[in-house]
Amino acid sequence: MSMPERIPQQIQWKFYRAKQHYDELRDVLREYWKSTPVKLNKDPHTPDGYIVQSETDPPARFGLIAGDFLQNVRSCLDYLVWQLVIANGETPNRVNQFPVCDSTGKWKENMERNRLAGVHPDAVDLIRSFQPCFDEESTTAPHPLSVLEELVNENKHRQVLFTAIALGQFPSVRPPVAFAEYQVTRMRDGKEVPGERLVAFLTFKGGIAHKLEVVSALEIVSNFIGYDMLPQFEKFF
């Protein structure tokens, strides 16, 4: 997660701090899966189905670290708007912030509330182009900024980002960063034969990111902001 040199230093500091949280979470999750925290059992309610079971819920520490990561990344965006106002020769104020809009109505509302007052018009257009509601690429995956905004609001205003253990099949799930792998068996013509590979991984409990492995979800968000977004604002500084 490197940063273009001309991006203001305070934004770089926040992004670097986010990377530290990312590295910490990745490391503790790898240790977690080494401890064999879950067992794979046949699902009594589904023919040929399997479930993962654990005696305890995943440690709250995982959600706390993820929340710290997301808060630092979100701060990068608000810092960006603040610095864009200064770079444009204007004075920022407390209404300035980076909007994340999943509808055109919400974008209009944020513009009426002067969230980007003092930002150069070209930079406003660039910010607009990154909004989920103006994303021209059709995809079934949640937009990285939508994932960021939902999880940050949950963590900041409601509760800790609780996690849960999910079960998926390669290659139908994004390969997780840390996981437990199982080779299941199936009965064919009265004989037990090797079946598919299943993976147990940690995901966020509920919300639009609930099918994504936790570290992979953070990686999607950080790559979008660090590699796709922020470099394009370098020309304004």
N, C-alpha and C positions, 0 to 999 in steps of 0.2 A: 504494500500500500504506500508507494512513494507519491510525492507531490511535486508539481511543477514549481520551479524556484521562485517565480514571480507571484505566486499565490501568497497573500499576507501570512506572516509567520504565526500569528495567533491561530489561524485556521490549521496550519501545519501541526502546531502543538496539540490541538484537540484530536486531529486525525491520528497522530502518533500515539496519544494516550488510548484511543480506541483500539489501535493495533495491539497494545499491551494487554488489554482485556481479551481481545480475540485469541491471542497466543495462550493466555492463561486458561481460557475455557477449553480450547482444543486439547491442551495438555491434561487437564483434570478429567476430561471425558475419556481420553484414551486410557488413563489409569482406571477409571470407573468400569470400562468394559473388560479390562483385563481381570477384574475381580469376579467375573461371571455373575452379574447381579440378577439375571433373569433365567428362567427355564422355558424351553419350548415344549408345549404339550398339545395333544390332539384336542380340537374343539368338540366337545360332546354334542353341540347343537348344530354342527355343520358337517356333512359328509366330506371326507378328505380335507377338512379344514384344520388349521393350527392356530394356537394362540400363545402369546408370551405371558408368563406370570412371574410376579416378583413379590417377595414378602413385605417390601417397603416401597414407598414412592421414591422417585428420584430426589436427591438432595436439593433443598431450596437454593443452595449455593449456585447451582447452574443458572437458574433464572436471574439471580442477583447479578452475576457477572455479565450475563447477556444484556440485562437492563443498563448496566454501566456503559457497556460498549455502545448500545443504541443511543443513549443520551448524549454521549460525546460526538457521535456522528451527526445527530440532529443539530447539535450546537454548531457544527461546522457550517451548516446551511444558513443558520441565523447570523453567524459571524460574517458569512459571505455577503449577505445583504447589507449589513452594517458597513463593511469595508467598501462595498460598491458605491454606497452613498458618499463616503468620504472621498473616494477616488474620483467621483464626479464633481467634486468641489462643493458639495452640500453638507449639511449638518444632520446626522441621523438622530432619531428620537425613539421613544419607547413603543411607538406603533409599528416601527419597522420590524419585519420578520419575513422569513422565507415561507411562502404559502405552499401547501400541498393540497391539491384540489382534485377530487374524483368526479366532479361535475362542472359544467360550464357556469352554472349558477353560483357555485362556491367560488370560482375564480372571479366572477363579477363582484361578488360580495367582498372578497379580499381587496380588490382594486378600489372599491368604494371606501374601504376602511384604511386606505393609504398605506398598505403593507409595504409597497415598493416605492413610496414617495422619495424622490431625490436620486433614484437609480437611473442611469443612462437608459434611454428608450431601447437601444439595441440590446442591452443586458436584460431589460424587462422581456423583450421578445424571446430571448434565449431561455430565460426562466420559464416562460409560458410554454415553450416547446418541450420542456421536460415534464410537464404536468401529466399525471395519469389520464386526465380527461381529454387531452389533446394528443395522446400517443397514437400515431398512425399505424403502428405495427400491431396487427391483430394477433393475439395470443391468449391462450387459456390460463397462462401463469399469472399470478398477481404481480402488479407493477411494483418494482423495488421501493419506490417512494410511498406507495400505499402500505406496504409491509412495515416500513420504518415508522410511518405516522401512527398506524394502529398499535404497534407494540410500544412505542414511546408513550402514547397516551395512556395505555393500560398500566405501564410501569410507573409513570409519573403521578397519575391522578387516581388510580383505583387499587391496584394490588401488585404484588410480586408476579413476575412472569413465570407461572408454574409450567412445568414440563411433564411430559408423559412418554411412555415407551410405545412405539409403533412397530408394526411388522409389515415388511414389503418384500417384493420379489425382484431380483435382478432379471432383466435390465429395465423393468417398468418403473423403478424409482431412481432418482438422482443418486449416484453413489455417495453414501454418507462419508463424512470425515472420520467418524469414530462409530464403531458398530460391533455387533456380535453376528457371526455368520453360522448358518445351519444348513446342512444337506439333509433334506427329508427323503423318506422312502414312500413308495406307492405300491399297491397291490395290483398286479396285472396278470390275468389268467391264473390266479391262485398263487402267484409268485411275488415275492417282495423285490422290487427293483428301485434303483436310484431315481429320485424325483428332482424337483427344482431346488435352486438355492434360495433360501430365505435370509433376510437380514433384519435384525432388531436394531432400532436406532432411536435416538431421543428427538422428540418434536415438541413444539409449543402446544399447550393444551388449549384448543379452541382458536377461533379467529381465522383469518385468511392464510396464515402461515402454518396451519396445523398439520399439513401433509409434508412439510419440508423438515429435513434434519436440521437441528438447531444451528450448528456451526456453518452448514451450507447456506442457511437462510441469511446469516450475518455476512457471509462471504458475498452473496448476491448483492446485498445492500451496499457493502463497502466498495465492491468493484464498480458498481454503477455510479456511485458518487465520486469515488477517487479516480477512476479511469475514463468514464464516459462524460461526466458532468464538469467537474472542477477544472480540468485542463482547458476547456473551452472558454473559461472566464479569465484566463491569464492575460488576454489582450487588453483587458480593462484596467490593469494595474501598471 
